[in-house]
Amino acid sequence: MKVGVLALQGGWAAHIQAARALGHDAGPVRTAAELAACDGLILPGGESTTHLKLIDRFDLKGALDGHVAAGKPVLATCAGLILSARAVTHPAQASFGWLDVTVARNAWGRQVHSFEATADGSDLPLVFIRAPRILDLGPGVEVTHTFEGEPVGVRQGPFWGVAFHPELTADQRVHAQVFGRP
């Protein structure tokens, strides 16, 4: 599977390494043509308002909408989850509405409050860096991962969103859940 990683800003390189470690053909996406060649997409962490500005600058919104509408698998991590949400609070900002959730920006704490933990009932490592909190789920959204009883991973069809950074660990289960193993 060809997995593209939106590479405009943020932690995209580690996602490429994680997808390649699973055996996927993975690379950066910066243009609509590069995205069109992809079977799957990762929206990485970073700074969500900067992502919005760069997506607009490089005229990628239509291509991203098309990828999501085609039902291709997507993994949105941290800021990618914020971009994908139906609504964003604390503070409110624009988002694309691909995933029927409401999130609060940086609600797990500021940069200095970053931490590592494990998912409830699992040894899945979680890395939180200025992570969003998932406040509300639409009826078609399934919780895939929790921490201290709160959803930190969700799925709506082929679209997965996580508040944490799976690419910053050696554990590839989240990437494998979304894209499989070739």
TAPE-V777174 format. One record per residue. N is the residue number from 1. PSI is psi as a letter, one per 30 degrees, with the letter a starting at -180 (* if undefined). NEAR is the number of other C-alpha atoms within 8 Angstrom. D_LAST is the distance of its C-alpha to the last C-alpha in Angstrom with 2 decimals. Layout:
[[N:PSI:NEAR:D_LAST] [N:PSI:NEAR:D_LAST]]
//
This chain:
[[1:k:9:7.19] [2:j:10:10.54] [3:k:14:11.72] [4:k:16:15.45] [5:j:15:17.68] [6:j:13:21.29] [7:h:10:23.14] [8:f:9:26.76] [9:l:10:27.75] [10:a:9:26.65] [11:i:9:23.90] [12:e:13:21.12] [13:e:8:20.35] [14:e:9:19.12] [15:e:12:16.52] [16:e:13:15.22] [17:e:9:15.12] [18:e:11:13.33] [19:e:13:10.46] [20:e:10:10.40] [21:f:7:10.69] [22:f:10:7.35] [23:g:8:6.06] [24:l:12:6.71] [25:j:9:9.81] [26:k:12:12.32] [27:l:8:16.06] [28:k:11:19.35] [29:k:12:20.77] [30:f:10:24.56] [31:l:8:25.44] [32:e:11:25.02] [33:e:6:23.84] [34:e:10:20.99] [35:e:14:20.00] [36:f:8:20.30] [37:f:7:17.56] [38:k:11:15.00] [39:f:10:12.72] [40:l:12:13.00] [41:k:14:15.74] [42:k:13:16.98] [43:j:13:20.75] [44:l:15:21.76] [45:a:14:24.91] [46:b:11:28.07] [47:j:9:31.27] [48:e:11:30.93] [49:e:7:34.16] [50:e:8:33.28] [51:e:11:29.92] [52:e:9:32.00] [53:e:8:34.40] [54:e:9:31.81] [55:e:11:29.90] [56:e:9:33.35] [57:e:7:34.37] [58:g:8:31.35] [59:h:8:31.62] [60:f:11:28.04] [61:e:8:28.97] [62:e:7:28.83] [63:e:10:25.42] [64:e:10:24.06] [65:e:8:25.86] [66:e:8:24.37] [67:e:11:20.75] [68:e:12:21.52] [69:f:7:23.58] [70:f:6:20.86] [71:g:8:18.93] [72:k:12:15.88] [73:k:13:14.35] [74:k:13:16.49] [75:j:13:16.94] [76:j:16:20.60] [77:k:16:21.87] [78:c:16:25.60] [79:e:16:27.27] [80:e:14:24.42] [81:e:14:25.34] [82:e:13:28.95] [83:e:12:28.27] [84:f:12:26.45] [85:l:16:29.11] [86:e:12:31.76] [87:l:12:34.41] [88:k:15:34.93] [89:l:10:37.93] [90:i:8:39.64] [91:l:7:40.19] [92:k:7:39.31] [93:l:8:37.31] [94:k:7:35.58] [95:l:11:32.05] [96:f:8:29.97] [97:g:10:29.92] [98:f:8:26.33] [99:k:11:26.10] [100:i:12:29.12] [101:l:13:30.11] [102:k:13:33.00] [103:l:14:32.47] [104:k:13:35.04] [105:k:13:34.38] [106:g:11:34.61] [107:f:11:35.73] [108:g:12:34.35] [109:l:11:36.66] [110:l:10:37.27] [111:e:7:35.62] [112:f:5:37.90] [113:g:9:36.77] [114:k:12:33.10] [115:l:7:31.88] [116:k:8:29.16] [117:a:7:28.90] [118:l:10:26.63] [119:k:12:25.72] [120:k:9:28.16] [121:g:4:27.49] [122:l:6:24.49] [123:g:6:23.88] [124:k:8:21.52] [125:k:11:23.08] [126:k:11:24.52] [127:j:13:25.94] [128:k:12:28.48] [129:j:13:30.02] [130:h:13:32.50] [131:k:14:30.22] [132:l:15:30.99] [133:k:13:32.02] [134:j:13:30.90] [135:e:8:34.31] [136:k:7:33.81] [137:k:9:31.17] [138:l:7:31.44] [139:f:4:31.37] [140:g:6:27.83] [141:k:12:26.31] [142:k:7:24.79] [143:k:10:25.14] [144:f:9:22.00] [145:k:10:23.57] [146:l:12:27.23] [147:k:10:29.43] [148:h:5:33.06] [149:f:6:32.75] [150:k:7:31.70] [151:k:12:28.50] [152:f:14:26.40] [153:k:12:23.15] [154:l:13:23.08] [155:k:12:21.06] [156:j:11:22.40] [157:b:6:20.05] [158:g:10:16.96] [159:k:13:19.00] [160:k:14:18.87] [161:k:14:21.65] [162:k:13:22.46] [163:f:15:25.74] [164:a:12:24.42] [165:i:14:22.37] [166:f:13:19.13] [167:f:10:18.37] [168:g:7:21.57] [169:l:9:20.49] [170:f:5:18.25] [171:k:9:16.78] [172:g:11:13.34] [173:e:7:13.67] [174:e:8:14.76] [175:e:12:12.01] [176:e:10:9.46] [177:e:7:11.97] [178:e:11:12.03] [179:f:9:8.65] [180:a:7:6.48] [181:k:7:3.81] [182:*:6:0.00]]
//
